[in-house]
Amino acid sequence: MAEPGSIAERVKQQADIVRLVGDYVRLKKSGQNFLGLCPFHSEKTPSFAVHPVKQIYHCFGCGTGGDIFKFVMEMERVDFPEALRLVAEKAGVRLPEQRPRTPEEAKATQLRTALMELNKVAAQFFVEQLQQTREGKFVRDYLHDRGLTDEIIQTFGLGYAPGTGDALLRRLRERGAKQEILEASGLVNKDPSTSLGTGERGFYDRFRRRVIFPIANESGRIVAFGGRALGDDQPKYLNSPETPVYSKSRVLYNLHRGREALRRLDYAILVEGYLDCIAVFAGGLANVVASCGTSLTELQVRLLARSTKNVVVSFDPDTAGRAATERSLNLLLEQGFQVRVLSLPAGYDPDSFVRDKGGEAYREELKKSLPYLDYLVERARAEHDFRSQEGKIAALNYLLPYLARVPNKIRRAEWATELAARLQIEEALLREELRRAATERRGEMKLRPEHKQALEASAVKPAERRLLQILLENEEIRADVLKELEDDAAHRGASLEETFNQVLALARAGEPLTVERLAETIGEGERRRLFEMAFESGPAVAGSLEEARSCLAAMRRRKLEGELRQLQSDIQEAERAKQGDKLRELLARKQSLHKALGELS
């Protein structure tokens, strides 16, 4: 690609392959080379090597390799001329002017250059309006009330679009902007019915009476703007339309400013809006990026992956924010990210939380962020009753599509094991459904009929079924068994918990315990299983007190094991949050549970 004496060879000699590759991959020195995790395939042990002297890279895992241009072509998915331009730009080498191959190409290049210059003029205009006008003073006061200092306002280049309809338009025309460029910029709108006294009809400023947020690409060049309305104007947020230099699906707000912190800390905080991002940044966390108020896209995820594969999603806690979180999880999981989710207290978004409680409090909340599976399980638990079989199936249908998107088979298997334990279902059955979900890549998962039946049958453990049969059939020992059941609460968390609760309620009320009477008090799922058990045949159906106590012991063991799993999660959370007193209390409880399990054994 780079022939001796060519401009490409000169660029290659002046470029630092370690620094350039380091913009995409975290590298560590190892002998004379540098090592990192390969960006072209998933791996946990670094096998991607960069040779700083020979200016080449090679992955000993997947076999890919080449020079600096090949690397940029693969990462950016561009052809060689574009890779040459990007490497030259990063290396600070000025390329000679090249003649466009076609008139169309020349026109497109001229348009992009003109739009970039126009955006610079517009950004300066918006800053002047904020800093130097009477109208802008009120806006500065508004920003100060929101906790933004003059330093932060300057850092993010915030500006103001005045309420007059053509102030920016006149500035751009003063700078010689032609109509074709104005229309392509997205900075003005066209309305043939409007006359603004400019001598021409039909154009007016797109942004009016709005706080302006410049949007930069990965290189830090302004490509678009976002505007927040003051007062009740609608829409609340207005963004630039797509232009030849701006594609919203390819830009992450603050990425160019936060890239160094992202790589140093090796994780990103992903928020939704401009003010969320600025507030978190002002709170001392520079490793924050925003999706510019749009749904996260695959291209944005790939862009983020160049800096880190770890992310904390911190969206608004409202219904729309939860939906956005779950959509984002899909894309992040498919790209192999390690994902955690921060759920702020109700009524807070990142902006309002930092303003109200400060950056340090937000840092503490970050420590409490949940691994994505824990977050999803809690979401499923809030919507579905894990005690009922119908609830477990609904929860599985909710959770399986997310797990299926995890590309690493080992991680998928680990999560399947944990999920089976939490839902108290057969692990083999869950693994089979998960395998099908991963293979078919289905957005919505429905269990096979035979799997649903197996799940329903396996959920009620033999000890529960047998104890209920004994209670129904052996009236002589019923009172003793019910007293032990109530004293130990062994049925709490069991699949037939509601059925046992009703058995106890009937006993307290002095009513006879019969299948038909019990069936009147429980839900459809447990009622169906009750009648199925009533029709089962087998020897010694009545059972003995010794057998009943054996069933109770098995149920106690499962209850204690469930408590222990939850306790272990609480302990990890307390360790992350450095809550010493709570941790000591939890560890004492853990020791007590282990002792109780030992006595049962």
N, C-alpha and C positions, 0 to 999 in steps of 0.2 A: 504493500500500500504506500509506504513512504520510500520512494526511490532516492538514492544518493543525490544530493544537490537540489532536491525539490523543496518547495515551500513546506510540504508535509514533514520532510525530514528535519527542517529547521525548527518547526513547531515542536516536533517530538523531542528534539535535543534540549529545548528550553523548558519543556513541561516536566513536572515532577510527578511521575506515575503514582508514587506512594501518596502524595497529597491529593491527587485527583481521585484515585480509587478510594481513598479515605473519606471522600465526600459521600460515598455510597455504602462503604463497608467499614465497620470498626476493626482496625488493624492493630496488632501488637508485634513488637520486634521479637524475632526468634532467630538468633544467630545473625547472619548477614541479610536475611530475608524478613518479610513481614507476613503474619498469618491472620486469618479471619474466617468467619463463617461464609461459605459460598453463597452469593446472591442468586445463583442460577438453579440451586436445588436445596431442599430442606436437609439440614444436618445439625447435630448437636456438638460434634467435635470439629474444630477448625481444620479444614483441609485445603483452603484457598490460600495460595502463596503469591506474593508479589516480590519480584527481584528488582531492587532499586537501581542496580548497575546496568543490567541488560534491558531494563525498561519493559519487562514482560510480566504476565500473570499466568497462573496455571492452577486448576483445581485437581487435586489428586483423587477426588471422589468421583466427580462426573466427567472429568477429562477435558473440560473446556479450557481454552487458553488463547493468548494472542498478545498484541501490543495495546498501547493506550487507546488507539483509534477503534480497534475491534471491541474493546471493553465498552466505550461510550456508545458505539453502534448497537451493541447488545442491550445495554441498560436503557438507552433512550429510544430504542427501536427507530433509528434514523439511518439514512444512507451515509456514505463516506464523506461527501462534501459538507453535510451538516455536522457530522462528528468532528471534522477538521475545524469548522467554525467554532464549535463549542469548546474544543480543547484550546484553540488559539485564544479565545476570550478568557478562559480560566488562567492561561499561562501569561496573559498580558502581551500577546504577540499580535501586531497589526497585520492583517492579511491584505495583500494587494487587491485593488478593485477588480472584480471579475465581471466580465460581460455576461449579462443574462443570456440563457440559451434561446429564449423565445420572447417576443414582445409581451406576452401575458405574464411571464415570469418577472420581467422588468417592472411591469405595472404593479404586480402584487408586492414586490420588494419595496418599491417607492411608497406604496400605500401604508405598509406596516411601519416604515421609518417615519412617515408623516404622522401617523397615529400616536406613536410613542412620544414624539415631540409635542403633539397637541395635549397629551395627557400630562406632561410636565408643566406646560403652561397653565392648564386647568388646575392642577394641584397647587401651584403657587398662588393662583387667583383665590382659591378657596381659603388658603392660609391667611392671605391678606385680609379677606373679608372677616375672618374670625378675629384677627389680632388688631386691625386698624380701623374698624368701623363701629359706630354707635350700636348698630344692630348686633354686631358680633360680640360686643361687651356683654349683652344679656345672655348670649349663648355661652360665653366663657363662664359666667356666673352659674349657669345651669350645669356645666360640666364640673365646675368646682364643687357644687352641691352633691354631685354624684361621686365625689371622692377622687376625681382626676386632677393631678397636680399639673402645673405649667410644664414641668419636665416631661411628664408622660404625654401630654398633649403634643409637645414638640417631637418626642420620640416616634410617635405613631403618625405624625404629620396631619393631625386632625384639622379640619377646616369647616367653613360654613358657606352654604349656598343661599344667597339673599332672596328675599321674597319677590323682588322685581323679576319679570319674566324673561329678560333678555340681557342681563348684565354680563354673564359669561359669554353669551353669543357675540356681544359687541367686542369684548376683549379678544376673543379668538379671531374675529374678522380684522381687528387692528393688527394682529400678528400675521395677517395674510392668508388665513385658512380659507380654502376654496370650498364651494358648496359640496362637492363630492366627498371631500375629507370630513366635513362637518356631519354629513348624513351617515357616514360609515363609523363615526366615533362613538355613537351612543350618548353623546353629551347633549344633544339637542333633539327635539321632537319636531315633527312636521304636521301642521294643521292648516289646510288651505283656507279655512274659515277665519283664521286669526291674523290680525294685523297689529304689529307691535311698534309701528313708527320707525322702522329701520330702513324704510325705502323698499323693502321686499316683503312679500306676504308669506306666511306659512311656517316660520320657524320660531321656536321658543326653547328656553332652557329646560332640560329634562329634570334637573334637581332644583327645587325652590323651597326655601324655608326649611332646610334640613342640615343637620350635622353631617359632615362628610368624612368618610373613612376611605383613604386611598388603599387600593388593593394591589399588591406587588406580586410579581411572579417569583420563581425560585431564585432568580438572579438579582432580585431587589428592584427591578424596573416596574414602574407603575403601569398597569394594564387596564385598570377599571376602577370604579368607585362604588361605594355603598352609601346610601343616605338615610338617616333616621329622622322621621318627622318630629317637629316640635308641636305640641298641642294635640289636637284630635285629628289632624290630617291623616288621610288614608292613601295608600297603604302605610303602615307604620315604618316598614323598611322598603326601600326602593334601590335596586341594584342596576348597574350597567347591563345592557343586553349583550349577547354574544357578538363579538367583533373579530376582525382578522387577527387581533393580538390578544384576545381574551376568550377563553373557554372555561366557564365556571367549574366544569367537572375536572379540570386539570390544575386548579389552584387551591392551596390551603393558606388561609389568612395567618400571617406572622411566621410562616415557615422559614423565610429567608433570614428573619431576625432571631429566631429561636433555634436554628439548626445546630449551632455549637453546643448549646445547653442540652439539646436532645441527645446528641452523641456522647456528651460527657456524663450525663445522668443515665443514659440508656433507657429512657422511657419518655413517652409523650402524654400530655394531658389533652384530651380532645374535647372541646366544648362546641356549642352551637353558634353563638353570635359574636359580633365584634366587641361589644361591651363586656361580655363574659371573658373573652380572651384578654382584653386590656386590663380588666380588674385582676385577673389571676397573675398576669405579668407584673402589674404594679405591686401585687402582694409578695413579690420576690421569687416567683416561679416562671422563669423565662422559657421553660420547655413546654409551652402551651401553644396549640394551634386550633383554628376554628374552621368549620366547614362552610363558612360564609352564609349560614342560615339555610343552606340547602341540604338535601339528603346526601350522606356520604356516598361517594362514587368509587368504583373500582380503581380508576386512574388516580384518585386522591390517596387511596390506600397504598398503591404502589409507590407513589411519591413519598409518602411517609416512611415506607419500608426501607428507603435508602439511608435513613438516619437511625432508625431503631425498629425492633420488632416487638416492643413492649408498649402497651398503651393503657391508660386509665380513661375510660369514657365517663365524662361528667356533664351529662345533658340535664335539661330542666326536669324536675320530678313530676311534672303534670302528665296527663294522658298522652299528649302528643310527644313529649320528651321521652316517655317510656317506649313508645312505638319507634321513635327515631333510634333509641339505644339498641333495640332489638334488631332493627334493620342493619345498623352499623355492625353489630356482632356478626351477622352472617358474612359480610365482606371481610372483616378482620380475621375471622376464623379460617376462611378459605385461603387467605394469604399467609397462614401460619403464625399469626400474632399471638402473643401471650396477653390475654385481655383481663382487666379488672374493671369493675363498675363502681362508681361512687354515687351513692344515693343520698343527696343532701336532705335535711329536714324539710317537711312539707312547708310550702310557701316560699322557699328559697331557690334561686338559681345561682350559679357561681358569682355573678356580678353582685347581686344583693347580699349574698352571704359574706363575701370579702368586705363589702362596704360596711356591713353591720357588725361583723365579728373580727375582721382583720385577716391578714395573710397567714399568720401563724395558726389560727384556728382552722383555716382551710387545709393547711399542711397536716394537721391532726386528723381531719376528716379523710384525707388521702390515705392515711395509714389504716383506716377502717374499710377501705374499698374492698369489695368482695371479688374473689375469683369468679369468672363468668358463669361457671356451673352453679356455684352457690347463689349467685344473683338470680339465675333462671329458675332454680329450684324454689327460692323464696317467692318469686313471681307466680310460679305454678301453685305453690301452697296457698297463696292469697286468693287464687281463683278457683281452686279445686280442693275437695275434701279428700285428703290422703287416706282417711280411715275407711272410706267406701271404695269398693272395687271400681265403680263407675268413675270416681274421682281419680283413681290411679291410672286408669286407661286414658282419661282426658289429659292428665298431666304428661303421660308418655307421648301422646300425640302432639302436645305442645313442645316437649323437650327434644324428641328424636331428630327433627330437622336441623336443630342447632348442632347437636353432637355429630350428625352425619357430615357436616361441613368441615369438621376438623380433619385436615389432610393427613396428619401423622397417625398411622394405625396403632402404634403403641399408646399414644395419648388417648385415642378414642377408647381403647380397651380399658385403660385405667379409669376413665370417667364412667364407662359402662359398669364396672365393678362397684364404684362408689354409688352410682345412681340406683343400682339394683338393691344395695343395702338400705338406702334412704327410703325407697318406695316399698321395700320388703316384698320383692318379686324375684322370681327365678332368674339368675344371672344368664344362664344359657339361652333362655327365651329372649331376653333383652339383647344379647349379643347378636342373635340371628336377625332380629328386627333392625338393629343398628347397621348390620352388614348390608341388608337390603336397602336401607335408606341411603347409605353411602354409595352403593352401586347405582341406584336409580336416580339419585340427585333430585328427589322429589321435594317440592316446596311444602307439601302437606302430607303427613304420614298417617295412613290408616292401617291398623293391624289386620293381618289375615284372620279370617273367621276362626280357623283352628287355633291360631295363637291367642286370640281373644278368649276363646273358651279355656285354653290351657292356663292363661293368666288368671282368669276368674277362679279356676279350680285350685290353682297353686297358691293363691293369695291367702286362702283360709287354711292355716296350718293344722295338721292332724290333731295337735293338742287342743286347739279351740273347738274343733268339730266334735271330738270325743267328749270333752267336758260338757258341751251343750247337750249331747245325747244323754249323758249320765244324769244331768239335772232334769231332763224331761222324763226319763224312764224310771229313776230310782228315787221315789219319794221319801224313803226311810233316811237316807243320808243327805237329802237336799238342804235341810236347814244348816247342818254343819259345814257343807261345802260353800253355801252362799255366804256364811259368816266369814270364812277364810278368804273368799273372793273379794268381799267388800273391804275387809281389813287391809289386805295387801294391794288392792286395786290392780291386780295382775292383768286385768283385761284392758287397761288403759293403753291406747295405741294399737290394739289388736284389730284384725280385720272385722271381727264380729263385736266390736266394742259396743255399738248401739244396741245390739241384740242382748248382750249381757246386762247393759244398763236397764233395759226393759224387764228382764227377768228379775233383777233386784227390786225394781219398782213394783212389780206385781206381788212379790213376796211381802214387801213392806205394807202394801194395801190389803194383804190377807186374801188376795184373789188366787184361784187355782191356776197352776202353771200347765197350760195345754198348748199344743201346737197352734190350734186355731185361734186361741186367745192371744198368744204371743204375736201371731202373724198380723193381728189388727194394729199393733203398736209400732211396727218397724217399717223401714223403707222397702221399695220394690226389690232392690238387689239382694238385701239380706233375707227378705221374705222368700224369694225364689230358692236361695240356698237352704233356708230352714226346711222347706217342703222336700227338697232333694234329700236332705239328711234323714228326714222322717221316713222316707221310703227305702232307705238303705237297709239291707239285711245282713246279719252276721251273728256269730255266737256271742252269748253273754252280753246282750245289748245293754242291760241295766247297769252293769259295771259296779265296782266296789269303791269304798272310801279311799283305799290305798291307790287305786288307779286314778281317781279324781285328783288326789293330792299330787300325783306324778304329773298330771296334765297342768295343774296349777304351777308346779315348779318350772316346767318347760316355758310356760307363759311369762312367769316372773323373769326367767333368764333372758328371754327375747326383749322384755321391757327394759331390763337393766342394760342390755347391750345397745339398745336404741338410745338410751339416755347417755351412755358412754360415748357413742359416736357424736352426738350433739355437743356433749361436754368437751370433747377433743377439739371441735371446731371453735367453741367459745374460748378455749385456752389459747389457741393460735391467734385468735383475734385480740385477746388481752395482751399477748406477747408483742404483737405488732403495735398496739396502741400504748405499750409500756405502762399498763395499769397494774401496778404492783400489788395493791391490796386485793383487787378483784382476782388477780392471778393466783395469789395464795389461797383464797377461798375456793377457787375452782379446782386447784390441785388437791386440796383437802377432800373436796367432794369426789374427785376421781379416785383417790385412795379408798374412800368409803365404798364406792361402787365396786371396785376390784375386790374388796373384802367380802362384800355381799355376794358377788359372783363366785368367789372361792368357797363360801359356805354352801351355796347351792350345789356346787360340783361335789 
